[in-house]
C-alpha cells in the first residue's frame, strides 16, 4: 500500500477483539465471562482513508457513510493471555517507514 494512492492518510494503533467461536442468540443475555471466553485480543493497525476527493468539503453524513474512513486493517498475532493485561498499561508504538528510509 502506498501513501501516494490515498486521499487522506491516517494510522490508528488499536487493540482489536475477535470472536473465536460463534455466540448463538439466546433468551438470556451472555454474561461478561461467557463473552470473554469467546474472544481473543490482538494488536492491530487501521489505516484511515476516504473515497472523497475533498474530505473537508463533504457533508457529515457522507463522511459517516464512507466506511467511517476505514482504508485497511492489519491484524497482528493474537494475545492468548490478554485477560491478564491491564488496559491502562498497554502501550502501542507505531513507526512509519517513509520512502527513502532505510
N, C-alpha and C positions, 0 to 999 in steps of 0.2 A: 504494500500500500504506500503510495506516495502522497506526501502532503500537498504536492502541486496539483493533484487530482481532486482536492477537496475544496468546497466553497468556504467552509468555516471550520477551522481545526481546533479541537479541544480534546483534552485527555482527562479521564476520571479514573483514579485508582479506587477499587472497591473490594469489599468482602462480599462475595456472592453466595447465595444458598441455592442448592439444587435438590430436588426430591429424588431420592434413590429408589423409591418404590411407590406404587400407587397409594393414594389416600382416598378410599372409596367413600362417597357420600353416605351418610347415615343419619338417623334421627337425632341422636345426642351428639353434641359438639365434641371434637377431639380436644384432649387436654394438652397442656404445654409439653409434657413428657412424651406423649404419643407423636406429636409433630416433630420434636427434636430427634426421636428415633428414626424418623422417615427422611431426614435431610442430612446433608453434609455441607461443609463450608469450603470455599476455595478463593484464593486471590484472583482478582480479575481486573482487566483494563477495558474501559469502554472509550471508543473514540467518538467524538461529537462532530457531526457534520450536518448539512442541510441540503435539501434539493432546491432550496430557494436561492436564486442568484443574489438578491439583495435582501438578506435576512432581516435587517433593521426596518425595511420598508413594508414588510408584510404584516397583516393583522394578527393579533394574538392567537385567534382561533386557528389560523393557517399554520402558525408555528407549532401549536399543540398537535395538529394532525400530521405533522411532519415526523412521525415516529419519535416525537419529543427530542429531535435532533440526534438520534442514535445513528452513528455511522457504521460501527462494527463492535464486536465483543470478542475479547480474547480471554479464555478461561485458563487459569493455572492449574497446578496439581492440587487435588483435594487435600484438605487438612483433616485427617482422621480424628484427631483428639481436639477438635475445635471447642468442645464444651468446657475444656479446662482453661481456655484463654479468657482473659478479662478484656472485653471490648474497649475499655478505657486505655488499655496498654498496647493495643495494636497500632503499629506504625507502618505506614506504607510509603515506599520511596519509588518515585518514577524518574527514570533517566531517559532522555530523548536523544537519540543519535541523529545529528544533522548531517546533511550532505557535506562531505569533506572531513568529517570527524574520523579519527582512527579508532 
